[in-house]
């Protein structure tokens, strides 16, 4: 490992989205799975039936990955799906996307995810929450920004790099 690169230790990732009555739940599930490395979310998706404000049927689709290796791969994969513009946007908005507990929040377009693309959005989205271990004494925003920068740099130089 390079001395200048941070240790990337993603503790967990939670993915959630709502499928509206007008949406095909299977397609929404495929969109969620496309944002995770192949095989990582298979068999882990949960559906919960809900009712919207006007009593319209909704389905909450969620998955959670608690193993560090899988969660770290998920963050790397998601960043790899982003366009250069969205990567830049992610870095610019990092203060709004990181909380003091070391969680990174991302919202991605459902329709684009179905096509295998990662596009940052604010609404109508798939929500991803990455729990990142922040070393003692480091500020979460600054540290997570270095993690994201490192992953972007690695993807740009060698998208097939795997880290233990």
Secondary structure as UniProt FT lines:
FT   TURN            3..4
FT   STRAND          10..20
FT   TURN            21..22
FT   HELIX           25..34
FT   TURN            38..40
FT   TURN            42..44
FT   STRAND          46..51
FT   TURN            53..54
FT   STRAND          57..65
FT   HELIX           68..81
FT   HELIX           84..92
FT   HELIX           94..97
FT   TURN            100..101
FT   STRAND          103..109
FT   HELIX           110..114
FT   TURN            115..116
FT   STRAND          125..132
FT   TURN            136..137
FT   HELIX           140..157
FT   TURN            159..160
//
